[in-house]
């Protein structure tokens, strides 16, 4: 099968999904993407079975002509913001091909989303036969957009599970580890406030490892227990998650959060918020982590104090539970879901 992918900025985990699908199902890909950012610390290049074109310079007509020449059997389109992509999608939808859009917005019930639901027959639904979402938090919105249950696919985002095969937690390192952009919507100001409170009260008995960069880098609390890595190459992350305590993702809003999947693949218990989409799939409160309301500073502080005295046996059980939950989505299930659209 030949699959045309119209993407924004290509990610390593999406590339991993295509690699495994090509290896297992023999599918060939043409990816037309937005040009990579010049600040991108690493590049994603074409390889066998996966051709990649930078599409920013293509007109709608040129893009559609390129797609027709490829003769795809199926299209995947990352959202509906690019009008050129919509023109190409509509051409193939009218030809009777499966055309899948991806969508990771959680249903919040705000005015913008309600208008999108009403206007979907004109703005969204006519271009696509299926919608692919990460998980449960997006299902209501997908339904509001007019997609029937049988045409709503789950498991859109998948971490590269191949990188974590040998990674596990052999003991309890009393540490919390954050991985991501240092920006406000990640809830870092609240986390830093709580950590500073613990420092002032002389109650910080954890190491805090911050991995990532961004505008809040200068606000990281100063303490001997706190370390910061501005950038880590994706292939180095699994090693840093070995014996790394708990992943913490204190996001005010996180549509999904692939890093949660990466953490549980490594066997890390997770501390995260009710507003983090991936928690719905990979975190069960008290079983392999802790979930709290994003703005509830006292709940976060209580959790950090609790894990400081957590028995190692309890920690290791939570770690094993994380490993098990990580299996809910895999590169294999991603491939199977994509191929099911054509086989059904």
DOROBA-901199 format. One record per atom (N, C-alpha, C): residue in three letters; z, x, y. Coordinates in steps of 0.02 Angstrom, whole numbers, plus 50000, padded with zeros to 5 digits. Atoms other than C-alpha are relative to their C-alpha. Example, Ala and Ser with C-alpha at 12.3 -4.5 7.8 and 13.67 -1.06 7.14 Angstrom:
Ala500005004549941
Ala503905061549775
Ala500005004550060
Ser499974995849941
Ser503575068449947
Ser500374996150055
end
This chain:
Unk500005004249940
Unk500005000050000
Unk500005004450062
Unk500034996449937
Unk499625005850177
Unk500404996150052
Unk499535003349955
Unk500965002150306
Unk499925003050070
Unk500044997949930
Unk500715002950494
Unk500684998750033
Unk499355000649966
Unk502315006150592
Unk499895001250075
Unk500034999449927
Unk502355003050780
Unk500725000750024
Unk499304998349990
Unk503955011450835
Unk500125002150072
Unk499824997249935
Unk504895017050989
Unk500085007549990
Unk499904992850013
Unk505675034450972
Unk500265000849929
Unk499874999450072
Unk505685039350789
Unk500655003649987
Unk499364997050018
Unk507365043450710
Unk499965003449932
Unk499984996650064
Unk507815054750567
Unk500154995449942
Unk499845004450056
Unk508565040750463
Unk499424995349984
Unk500595004150015
Unk506985029950482
Unk499495004249963
Unk500454995550035
Unk505965044950429
Unk500215000749927
Unk499754999450069
Unk507075046750275
Unk499824993949959
Unk500185006250036
Unk506755028550228
Unk499275000249979
Unk500724999750016
Unk504865031150236
Unk499865005349947
Unk500104994750050
Unk504975047350138
Unk500154997549930
Unk499815002450066
Unk505885039249993
Unk499534994549977
Unk500475005250019
Unk504745024049996
Unk499335002949979
Unk500634996750020
Unk503225035349990
Unk500065003249931
Unk499894996750064
Unk503955045149845
Unk500054995149943
Unk499855004650055
Unk504495030049744
Unk499454994649991
Unk500495005550004
Unk503195016749786
Unk499285002350015
Unk500674997449986
Unk501735027749839
Unk499694997250064
Unk500285002849939
Unk501545018750006
Unk499835005550050
Unk500214995349948
Unk500625027850145
Unk500114996950068
Unk499805002449934
Unk501165026450326
Unk499575003050056
Unk500234997749935
Unk500345027550495
Unk500524997650050
Unk499495001649951
Unk501715028250628
Unk499725001450069
Unk500174999149929
Unk501235025450809
Unk500644999050039
Unk499345000049970
Unk502755029650913
Unk499955001550075
Unk499934997749931
Unk503325032251091
Unk500065007749998
Unk499964992749998
Unk503165050551141
Unk500735002249999
Unk499314997650002
Unk504745060351099
Unk500245002350069
Unk499714997749937
Unk505915064051244
Unk499965007650004
Unk500024992649994
Unk505675081851312
Unk500685003249990
Unk499334997450010
Unk507565083651301
Unk500224999649927
Unk499805000850070
Unk507555079451114
Unk500145006849969
Unk499824993550027
Unk508465093651025
Unk499645001749935
Unk500384998750061
Unk507415091750868
Unk499404995349998
Unk500625003750003
Unk505675085350828
Unk499894997349929
Unk500185002950065
Unk505035074150688
Unk499245000549994
Unk500714998550007
Unk503335079450622
Unk499694996249941
Unk500345003250057
Unk502015071650508
Unk500115004049936
Unk499964996750064
Unk502075075550323
Unk499584996049951
Unk500415003450050
Unk501225070350163
Unk500194992649994
Unk499895007250007
Unk501035051450158
Unk500234996750064
Unk499745002849937
Unk501685049250336
Unk499645003450058
Unk500364997649941
Unk500475051550481
Unk500354997350062
Unk499655002049940
Unk501255051150654
Unk499565001350061
Unk500384999449938
Unk500355047850819
Unk500444998350059
Unk499675001749938
Unk501095048450993
Unk499564995050037
Unk500425005549977
Unk500505031951065
Unk500044998250073
Unk499915002049931
Unk501005031851248
Unk499344999650039
Unk500634999849963
Unk499225035851306
Unk499494995049976
Unk500495004650028
Unk498385022351203
Unk500034993250036
Unk500035006949974
Unk497795006151283
Unk500114995149942
Unk499935005150052
Unk498064989851189
Unk499404999849955
Unk500625000350039
Unk496244989951134
Unk499945006249955
Unk500034993950040
Unk496335008051076
Unk500504999949943
Unk499495000450052
Unk497935004950982
Unk499784995449943
Unk500235004750052
Unk497214989850891
Unk499425002949961
Unk500574996950035
Unk495614999350851
Unk500245005449951
Unk499714995050044
Unk496645013650778
Unk500324996749939
Unk499685003750055
Unk497625001150674
Unk499484997149952
Unk500535002950043
Unk496044992450610
Unk499685005449957
Unk500314994550038
Unk495305009250559
Unk500455002249942
Unk499524998250053
Unk496895012650456
Unk499984995049943
Unk500035005450049
Unk496654996050363
Unk500674998849965
Unk499335000950029
Unk498494992050337
Unk500044993849956
Unk499835005850040
Unk499194980150208
Unk500614996350028
Unk499385002749973
Unk500804977150306
Unk500145003650065
Unk499794997049937
Unk501454980150483
Unk500754999450009
Unk499325000549975
Unk503184984250545
Unk499985001750074
Unk499994999049928
Unk503464982650733
Unk500725000050024
Unk499314999349976
Unk505074988750815
Unk500094995850063
Unk499875004349943
Unk505464973850926
Unk499374997050030
Unk500565003449968
Unk504354964251045
Unk499945001550074
Unk500024998249929
Unk504524973251212
Unk499325002850021
Unk500644996849983
Unk502854982551204
Unk499434995149990
Unk500545005050004
Unk501414970751244
Unk499415002649960
Unk500544997250041
Unk500164982651163
Unk500144998949926
Unk499815001050070
Unk501124981651000
Unk499914992749981
Unk500075007250015
Unk501134962651013
Unk499274998149989
Unk500715001550009
Unk499244962051032
Unk499765002249931
Unk500194997650067
Unk499024972550876
Unk500324995749946
Unk499655004250049
Unk500324962250782
Unk499644993349993
Unk500325006650003
Unk499454945950828
Unk499335000349965
Unk500654999250034
Unk497764952550769
Unk500094999649925
Unk499924999750073
Unk498434956050595
Unk500364993849973
Unk499685006350021
Unk499544940550588
Unk499464994649989
Unk500555004850007
Unk497974930250615
Unk499565001549940
Unk500384998150060
Unk497154940050474
Unk500384998349936
Unk499615002050059
Unk498534934050358
Unk500435005549970
Unk499584994650026
Unk499464950550338
Unk500734998750016
Unk499295000249982
Unk501364951650331
Unk500115004550061
Unk499834996249939
Unk501974957250503
Unk500744999150012
Unk499275000249995
Unk503824961650514
Unk500215002850067
Unk499684997049941
Unk504804964050674
Unk500715002049982
Unk499304998050007
Unk506444973450680
Unk500404997450059
Unk499575002549947
Unk507904966750780
Unk500735001549983
Unk499304998450015
Unk509694973050794
Unk500504996850047
Unk499545003249953
Unk510424962050931
Unk500454995149964
Unk499535004950026
Unk511994953050878
Unk499954993550040
Unk499995006349964
Unk512104934650923
Unk500634999650042
Unk499435000449953
Unk513214933751078
Unk500044993150033
Unk500005006749972
Unk512714916251133
Unk499934999850075
Unk500075000049927
Unk512354921651312
Unk499364996550021
Unk500575003849973
Unk511064913451425
Unk499345003249981
Unk500624996550017
Unk509744926751394
Unk499794998649928
Unk500165001250070
Unk509844924451206
Unk499814992749988
Unk500175007050009
Unk509824905551219
Unk499294998550026
Unk500685000849974
Unk508254906351326
Unk499505003049951
Unk500444996850050
Unk507484918351199
Unk499884995449941
Unk500075004750056
Unk507814905551063
Unk499524994450017
Unk500445005549979
Unk506954891751161
Unk499285002350008
Unk500674997549985
Unk505484902651212
Unk499695003849941
Unk500244995950056
Unk505294911251043
Unk499314998149973
Unk500675001650026
Unk503774901150984
Unk499435003250040
Unk500514996949957
Unk502814908551131
Unk500085007650004
Unk499874992949985
Unk503654925451156
Unk500115004449939
Unk499814995950058
Unk504154930950980
Unk499674997549936
Unk500145002350068
Unk503834920050829
Unk499265000249982
Unk500715000550018
Unk501944918450840
Unk499705006749979
Unk500274993450015
Unk501714937150819
Unk500215002549930
Unk499694997150059
Unk502744939650661
Unk500104994949944
Unk499865004350057
Unk502924932650486
Unk500725000849976
Unk499324998550024
Unk504624940850451
Unk500385003650055
Unk499564996049957
Unk506104948250543
Unk500485003849956
Unk499574995650039
Unk507114962850477
Unk500595001950043
Unk499394998849962
Unk508914964450535
Unk500475004649961
Unk499534995750036
Unk510314976650494
Unk500474996149954
Unk499515003550042
Unk511544963650430
Unk500224993450030
Unk499755006749983
Unk512604948150455
Unk500054998650075
Unk499925001749929
Unk512964949850643
Unk499354998050036
Unk500645001749969
Unk511104947850681
Unk499694993749971
Unk500335005450036
Unk510754933450563
Unk499944993650041
Unk500025006149959
Unk511194919250682
Unk499445000550052
Unk500524999149950
Unk510054926350817
Unk499314999449969
Unk500655000450035
Unk508624928450693
Unk499834992749985
Unk500125007150014
Unk508824910150644
Unk499834996350064
Unk500135003249936
Unk508874904750827
Unk499295001550024
Unk500684998249981
Unk507214913750851
Unk499474996449958
Unk500465004250038
Unk506454902150722
Unk499805002649932
Unk500174997250066
Unk506404912850565
Unk500414996549946
Unk499655003250056
Unk506834903950403
Unk500365005349959
Unk499584995350038
Unk508114911750286
Unk499595004549954
Unk500394995950047
Unk506794917450161
Unk499585005350036
Unk500394995149962
Unk505904927050301
Unk500445004450043
Unk499534995549967
Unk507474935750365
Unk500215005349949
Unk499834994450045
Unk507674952750282
Unk500635003550026
Unk499394996549981
Unk509314962450282
Unk499945007349981
Unk499984992950018
Unk509694981150275
Unk499495004250037
Unk500514996549961
Unk508544987250414
Unk500175007350010
Unk499804993149985
Unk509555002950453
Unk500365003049940
Unk499694996650058
Unk510025015350318
Unk500085007450016
Unk499904992849993
Unk510795032550331
Unk499645003649944
Unk500334995950050
Unk509965046650236
Unk500525002049947
Unk499474998950050
Unk511075045550082
Unk499895006449960
Unk500134993850037
Unk510235060950006
Unk500425005850028
Unk499644994549967
Unk511175071950131
Unk500745000249980
Unk499285000650011
Unk512885066150070
Unk500195000349926
Unk499885000150073
Unk512725068349881
Unk500615004049980
Unk499444995850020
Unk513985082449871
Unk500594999850047
Unk499485000349949
Unk515115077150014
Unk500544995049980
Unk499445004450015
Unk516845069849983
Unk500625002550036
Unk499364998249970
Unk518645070450044
Unk500485002149944
Unk499584997550054
Unk519715081449932
Unk500744999450017
Unk499315000849979
Unk521305078650033
Unk500024996650067
Unk499935003549936
Unk521985070550190
Unk500095005150056
Unk499964996249939
Unk521585080650344
Unk500184995150056
Unk499785004849948
Unk522545072050484
Unk499585001150063
Unk500494999149947
Unk521075070550600
Unk499624993550011
Unk500505005249986
Unk519995057550687
Unk499385003550027
Unk500634996949982
Unk518165061850710
Unk499544994850032
Unk500495004349966
Unk516985053950835
Unk499335003550001
Unk500684997349999
Unk515095056450821
Unk499574995250040
Unk500455004349961
Unk513905049850954
Unk499955002350072
Unk500074998749928
Unk513405049551136
Unk500654998550035
Unk499385001049963
Unk514855051351255
Unk499864995650061
Unk500175005049949
Unk514505035451353
Unk500524994449998
Unk499455004749991
Unk515595021251413
Unk500004994449948
Unk500015005650047
Unk514985007551294
Unk500265001949931
Unk499704997950064
Unk515615018051149
Unk500764999350000
Unk499285001149998
Unk517375013751206
Unk500425006250009
Unk499654993549997
Unk517825031751241
Unk500525000350054
Unk499494999949948
Unk518765028551402
Unk500664997249974
Unk499395002950029
Unk519995017551308
Unk500305004949949
Unk499754995150048
Unk520115030351167
Unk500345005850036
Unk499714994349964
Unk520425044551290
Unk500654998050034
Unk499375002249970
Unk521755034151380
Unk500564999949949
Unk499495000350053
Unk522665031251216
Unk500215007049979
Unk499834993150020
Unk522555049651168
Unk500435003350054
Unk499604997149946
Unk523215054751339
Unk500714997250000
Unk499335002850007
Unk524675042651316
Unk500395003549945
Unk499664996750056
Unk525085050551148
Unk500185007250019
Unk499854993149978
Unk524995067851227
Unk500614999950046
Unk499435000449953
Unk526185062751369
Unk500654998549963
Unk499405001950037
Unk527385055151242
Unk500165005049944
Unk499914994950052
Unk527245070651131
Unk499964997049930
Unk500085003450064
Unk526645059650987
Unk499325001249968
Unk500664998750030
Unk524915066650952
Unk500085005049943
Unk499944995850059
Unk525045073150774
Unk499355000249961
Unk500664999950031
Unk523185072050738
Unk499565005150036
Unk500564996549968
Unk521715083450769
Unk499484994950020
Unk500545004449975
Unk520365074950872
Unk499375004250006
Unk500634996249999
Unk518585081050842
Unk499464995550031
Unk500535003749965
Unk517265074750965
Unk499345003649989
Unk500664997150014
Unk515465077850912
Unk499484996050040
Unk500505003449960
Unk514145073651041
Unk500065002050073
Unk500004998349929
Unk513725075051225
Unk499824993950040
Unk500155005649956
Unk513495063651374
Unk500425000350062
Unk499674999849934
Unk514185059151545
Unk500765000049997
Unk499275000150004
Unk515975057051483
Unk500295006549970
Unk499764993750030
Unk516085074851413
Unk500575003050040
Unk499484997149958
Unk517135080151562
Unk500664996349997
Unk499395004050004
Unk518415066551524
Unk500365000849934
Unk499654998850064
Unk518875072751350
Unk500695002850015
Unk499334997449986
Unk520765075251352
Unk500075007349980
Unk499884992950013
Unk521385093051355
Unk500645000949960
Unk499424998950043
Unk522535098051213
Unk499795004749945
Unk500164995350054
Unk522635111151077
Unk499734996549938
Unk500235003750060
Unk522305097550946
Unk499304997150008
Unk500645003349986
Unk520655092351026
Unk499445005250003
Unk500574995450000
Unk518995100850989
Unk499364995950012
Unk500625003449979
Unk517235096751050
Unk499405004249980
Unk500664997150013
Unk515505100750981
Unk499484995850037
Unk500475003849959
Unk514155095851106
Unk499414997449960
Unk500575002250040
Unk512755094950979
Unk500055002849930
Unk500034997950070
Unk512585095650791
Unk499344997649971
Unk500625001950033
Unk510925095750698
Unk500164995149944
Unk499855005150051
Unk510795080750579
Unk500175002949932
Unk499874997250066
Unk510755091850426
Unk500695003449995
Unk499344997050000
Unk512415099750479
Unk500564994950000
Unk499485005249994
Unk513345083250502
Unk500384998849935
Unk499615001350061
Unk513775080150318
Unk500565005149989
Unk499484994950008
Unk514725096650311
Unk500594999050046
Unk499475001249953
Unk515705092150466
Unk500414993849983
Unk499645006150021
Unk516185075350388
Unk500405001149936
Unk499604998650060
Unk516955083750235
Unk500705002050022
Unk499304998949982
Unk518855083450246
Unk500104999450075
Unk499995001249928
Unk518705076050420
Unk500464994250019
Unk499525005349983
Unk520075062750410
Unk499684993250003
Unk500295006649987
Unk519475046350485
Unk499425000650049
Unk500475001049946
Unk517885042350576
Unk500304994950048
Unk499805005049951
Unk518285033350738
Unk499394998250042
Unk500545002649957
Unk516995022550827
Unk500284994250040
Unk499635005149962
Unk517895012950966
Unk499564995850046
Unk500505002949956
Unk516345004451035
Unk500194993250029
Unk499935006549968
Unk516444990251160
Unk499474995349974
Unk500545003750033
Unk514784984551087
Unk499565005049964
Unk500424995750041
Unk513814992750946
Unk499574995449957
Unk500445004650037
Unk512304983050882
Unk500075001249925
Unk499884998450070
Unk512494992150716
Unk500445006249996
Unk499614993850005
Unk513035010450706
Unk499905003449934
Unk500164996550063
Unk512205020850570
Unk500535005149983
Unk499494994950013
Unk513585033750591
Unk500564997249955
Unk499505003050045
Unk514765021450503
Unk499775000749928
Unk500274999250067
Unk513625021750351
Unk500045007349979
Unk499954992950016
Unk513555040750359
Unk500725001949982
Unk499304998450013
Unk515445041450365
Unk500234997649932
Unk499775002550065
Unk515735030350214
Unk499635003449943
Unk500344996050051
Unk514405039850117
Unk500385006549987
Unk499604993850008
Unk515485055250149
Unk500704998649974
Unk499345001750024
Unk517015045750090
Unk500534999650054
Unk499525000649946
Unk517815044350261
Unk500234992850008
Unk499785006449974
Unk518915029450299
Unk499814999550074
Unk500285001149933
Unk518405021750465
Unk500474995750042
Unk499665004049949
Unk519305015650621
Unk499464997750049
Unk500515002549954
Unk518165004350723
Unk500194993150025
Unk499845006249965
Unk518064988450823
Unk499654994049969
Unk500315006350022
Unk517644970350787
Unk499304999450029
Unk500655000449966
Unk516144973050902
Unk499495004849970
Unk500464995350033
Unk515354986250788
Unk499654996549942
Unk500375003750050
Unk513974978350684
Unk500085002649930
Unk499984997150067
Unk514044990450538
Unk500674998949965
Unk499365001450031
Unk515874986250510
Unk499954994049953
Unk500075006050042
Unk515304969650436
Unk499785001849929
Unk500264998050065
Unk514484979050292
Unk500435005449967
Unk499724993950028
Unk515474995050271
Unk500755001050010
Unk499284999149988
Unk517274992450329
Unk500374993549984
Unk499555005650014
Unk518604980850258
Unk500705002250023
Unk499364998149970
Unk520224981150358
Unk500545000849946
Unk499474998650047
Unk521614989150258
Unk499765002649933
Unk500294997950065
Unk520444993250113
Unk499705006950006
Unk500284993349989
Unk519455007950181
Unk499995001750074
Unk499974998549929
Unk519905007950365
Unk500384994750038
Unk499655004549956
Unk520544998250513
Unk499514997350053
Unk500435003249951
Unk519664985850629
Unk500444996650052
Unk499605002849946
Unk520344980550798
Unk499544997550056
Unk500395002449943
Unk519764971750957
Unk499885005750048
Unk500214994049964
Unk518824984051066
Unk500425001650061
Unk499614998849939
Unk519894981851222
Unk500755000049988
Unk499285000450017
Unk521564981051131
Unk500285007149992
Unk499744993150001
Unk522324997851178
Unk500615000749955
Unk499394999650040
Unk523964993851094
Unk499845000149925
Unk500195000050071
Unk523114990050928
Unk499725006749980
Unk500274993450015
Unk522175006450937
Unk500575005149996
Unk499444995250001
Unk523755016150979
Unk500414999149937
Unk499615001450061
Unk524695007650837
Unk499645002849939
Unk500384997550057
Unk523295012250716
Unk500045007649996
Unk499984992750000
Unk523285030550769
Unk500695002449979
Unk499324998150021
Unk525175031450749
Unk500094998849925
Unk499935001650071
Unk525045023150578
Unk499665005149956
Unk500354995350044
Unk523755035150508
Unk500315006950001
Unk499664993549997
Unk524815049950563
Unk500525000749944
Unk499504999850054
Unk526075045250428
Unk499734997049935
Unk500305003050060
Unk524845038450299
Unk500085004849941
Unk499934995750060
Unk525245045150124
Unk499305002249976
Unk500654997450022
Unk523865056050052
Unk499704995849943
Unk500255004250055
Unk523735045249896
Unk499654993850027
Unk500305005849970
Unk523385030050005
Unk499345001850034
Unk500624997749967
Unk522105039950106
Unk499445001049949
Unk500524998550049
Unk521175045649951
Unk499744993749967
Unk500245006450026
Unk521105027849885
Unk499524996750050
Unk500445002749948
Unk520355022250051
Unk499335003850000
Unk500614996050004
Unk519105036550036
Unk499564997849943
Unk500405002450057
Unk518565030749864
Unk499704993150014
Unk500255006649982
Unk518395013149931
Unk499405000550047
Unk500574999049954
Unk517255019450070
Unk499385001949961
Unk500574997850041
Unk516135028149943
Unk499674994049965
Unk500275005850035
Unk515955011849848
Unk499644995350048
Unk500325004449952
Unk515565001450002
Unk499355003050027
Unk500614996749976
Unk514255014250054
Unk499384998049960
Unk500565001650044
Unk513185008549908
Unk499664993350017
Unk500285006649983
Unk512864991549988
Unk499295000550028
Unk500684998849975
Unk511334998650077
Unk499825007249982
Unk500224993350020
Unk510325013450014
Unk499265000850016
Unk500714998849991
Unk508635021550035
Unk499594996149948
Unk500345003850053
Unk508165013249870
Unk499964992650017
Unk500025007149983
Unk508654995849929
Unk499564998750061
Unk500455000649942
Unk507734998750094
Unk499284999549976
Unk500685000150027
Unk506145002649998
Unk499864993549963
Unk500105006250038
Unk506384987849882
Unk499924994050046
Unk500055005649953
Unk506644975950029
Unk499314999950033
Unk500664999749968
Unk505064981850116
Unk499454997849952
Unk500535001750048
Unk504004980349959
Unk500044992849976
Unk499935006950022
Unk504704963149919
Unk499584995250043
Unk500385004449956
Unk503754955950068
Unk499304998949973
Unk500685000550027
Unk502104959449982
Unk500004997149930
Unk499995002350070
Unk502624955649802
Unk500204992749994
Unk499795007050003
Unk503374938549846
Unk499404995350010
end
